[in-house]
């Protein structure tokens, strides 16, 4: 028997290789055999009929699960569902006029960056582009837009899926993370640009009906994408509106603009159009039609219907030319009225469906012959467009759909409601949950929509689609939501994440009212679980209000409850590498972090399961900033099982960056790089958006070593500008970029960017960021030879950092900060402003110690590389005294008594000695010490 490979089967069936593998693993490909890791498919196998998970005969479900080790029965499932018909090239009828001029212009892609195809409805934009793609060798990715795609997460997930289908390695984009913050900050887009910068083959991305997008975040992210398009990637954007902003992003030589004049049919093309439909016209007839239709493709289609049914072509041409060219009149007279009554009814009653299939239309209209009718109409009616090669899915021409919808609106609400209700039932049965919800809401079947909206809550909020879920819930009468405690707390959580705190508190209050009303009928465990959810919702709002006392009060209240199942709260990091800078770190107010998390950290796992690890990382970041380095390590080690168990990049990234900073603070830059690589390994080396933070941190490590060339390899310096938009997610990158500018002596640019970072941190109320920006501003001004400005900036930083005990934001700047602090000590003596004298003296001492550690580490590395023995000068006096006691083979307790220090301090010194001497244990330290000349 002859077999296909998965790739060959995918090409034959017109689906992705991933879909073929899925069908085979589900046992839906008859005769498929697995050899090793590969599937072999008999060549006579038919494309399988998808099951319920693969919704609507062409639905790809991509999912991953993360299991909480404290909640074995509960898996958090994130599902990104991609409708394949949106990614398929619309199929054309056989009677297509070859538009040679358009093909020639589009053939300049992707040498030209961008093609903008702009014209009103009915001018054949889609047909022209599809025809070009089918007649060229270019690899392309297609995406058809609809109104529901005005969500940044949904839009970029579709772009990602579309691009993945045309790559030889479909997995290359699999792990590109998408959430609203990362899209808004262009981090998602940047990673896609980086990935496509390395592809060998030319690819063209086509976005159809772009005029339907009005979300500002999407528009700005697409503009950014176009601005930095890789050389091998071109774009075609089809829209009813001209887009001057996109055009300005590229030079005239790299933009192809096609408008009404280019898309209008010429006399010659008009004649060919009718000849292909076996309609022969005289030159006079052609001229008359062209005069009235003016090259409008939809008008030609409508005219062809009229002429085919005409007894006298000449009479019909003259009659047609005398009619109102208004679109409604044209479609009414020349298309709609020419159809039988049954077809007209079918058109109107399916007009609200964005995509049509035989099964769906039969369920909505009751017409059992819907599939056959659709196939027949698609062959004879250019206003119905096939979406796949199997003639299973179709859509109406948008122009025609708008016309039909006006007819549907003339019918009473009762009729429309019945149609929407039927469609909702079909969508729900086949797993199109979003479409089911939308139809039920239009039918005002709120009781059917409500449970579906709630069921999809976790999936949408985990993927960052807060606004989509909230819009659905706000469409449902409040009395339904008010009758469900968890729906109320869900709304409260979402409003908090969107910083609508008054609404968040209102819905937490409604949750409490609901619970008070039903609590007498609940089991004690269920009652306490719902109480915990309400209290956590209130705590979350208090977090965003940065009310530490209230947060602590709510957490303690939750901890007093007897919970048998931890609360699931979802992703708590919107897209930042430091949790302490988010609302959960009180935006850098470290005294509040200390007040809340130190007192609740021990009991947090019982209440929040693995999600309590977020609190541990916030606490570790606080401990690092305060300079308690041993506590950082202990805090993270205790929580490492929960951190890695979640597998959420939003906690893996901050955790491993903090561990790497700990290594760097101890002078071990190579160890810091190794920690970052360990973090990448936990993320399975996926080149996703989050891992870009690892790249940026790595660049920062090289900058601290003075290696600008290596740093530039890890961040996209060519795409960073001092006037670019700053966001919370990109702030970290711009701080590193500022250090890079200072390192390569572009100080004026660094000053401009630092001024903007200071303003941004003040506007966003980010305390730690403001201190960091002021420290760097002082360093930059000092490098420029200024005298007053560095002191003023440092004074402001000290004033902000004093109350919360900031230390390492200053200390980590090394020698430049030591010089500044020394100058500041002299400055305050001159000015008499000694309010921060003790604080600055403390920071100077810590900074000098940090410099000494790094100098010793550098000497140690130099000695190791040259084969020399490390000098004992790397040890402080107290560490040397402890080492001498180790050589005398005294126990830790004996050393403590001998040197009048605590046992814990002895262990601390031991660890420092082992690290500086490059040994692993006491025995190796003794051997090394004796080699260096220390004897009993």
Buried (B, 14 or more C-beta within 10 A) or exposed (E): EEBBBBEBBBEBBBBBBBBBBBBBEEEBBEEBEEEEEEBBBBEEBEBBEBEEBBBBBBBBEBEEEBBBEBBEEEEBEBBBBBBBBBBBBBBBBEEBBEBEBBBEBBBBBBEBBBBBBBBBBBBBBBBBBBBBBEEBEBBBBBBBBBEBBBBBBBBBBBBBBBBBBBBEEBEBBBBBBBBBBBBBBBBBBBBBBBBBBEBEEBBBBBBBBBBBBEBEBBBBBBBBBBBBBBEBBBBBBBBBEBBEEBBEBBEEEBBBBBEEEBBBBEEEBBBBBBEBBEBEBEEEBBEBBBEBBEBBBBBBBBBBBBBBEBEEBEEBBEEBBEBEEEBEEBBBBBBBEBBEEEBBBBBBBBBBBBBBBBBBBBBBBEBEBBBEBBBEBBEEBBBBBBBBBEBBBBBBBBBBBBBBEBBBEEEEEEEBBBBBBBBBBBBBEBBBBBBBBBBBBBBBBBEBBBEBBBEBBBBBBBBBBBBBBBEBBEBBEEEBBBBBBBBBBBBBBBBBBBEBBEBBBBBBBBBBEBBEEBBEEBEEEBBBBBBBBBBBBBBBBBBBBBBBEBBBBBBBBBBEBEBEBBBBBBBBBBBBBBBBBBBBBBBBBBEBBBBBBBEBBEBBBBBBBBBBBBBBBBBBBBBBBBBBBBBBBEBBEBBBEBBBBBBBBBBBBBBBBBBBBBBBBBBBBEBBBEBBBEBBEBBEEBBBBBBBBBBBBBBBBBBBBEBBEBBBEBBBBEBBEBEBEBBBBBBBBBBBBBBBBBBBEBBEBBBBBBEBBBEBBEEBBBBBBBBBBBBBBBBBBBBEEBEEBBBBBBBBBBBBBBEBBBBBBBBBBBBBBBBBBBBBBEBBEEEEEEEBBEBBEBBBEBBBEBBBBBBBBBBBBEBEEEEEEBEBEBBBEEBBBBBBBBBBEBEBEEBBEBBEBEEEBBBBBBEBBBBBBBBEEBEEBBEBBEEBEBEE
